Amino acid sequence: MTARAALCLAFLEGRIINVKNCFETIGLTNAAREVSRMVEIPFKIQISRHRMKGKSRYGQEVSWINYRLNRDADYNQAGIVKMKEYVQSQLPKSNEGRTPAEQSKFRQQELFIKSL
């Protein structure tokens, strides 16, 4: 699965993406750039941004942005359909897994995408 497909799948699942979890789960180090470049522009959708503020473990002020797909918005519906089609085209087939656990994971992803 490509990084673009993984990012689209995360948004379709309803997950909130930020710099930290984008790097840990998808492997992209610059969420701000990649959300726009890989998702918003090609699929013509709008991702909502919510600025967060907090403190580091050393007391330093920090801020980051949480990205979320607005699935209920009418202006995103056509793009969401395109995203689903793209993710389906990038998913490996369930019989391509080397182990039963991988095959099960691939089947679960296929079923999830079809249920959307």
Secondary structure, 3 states (H helix, E strand, C coil): CCHHHHHHHHHHCCCCECHHHHHHHCCCCCHHHHHHHHHHHHHCCCEEEEEEEEECCCCCEEEEEEEEECCCCHHHHHHHHHHHHHHHHHCCCHHHCCCHHHHHHHHHHHHHHHHC
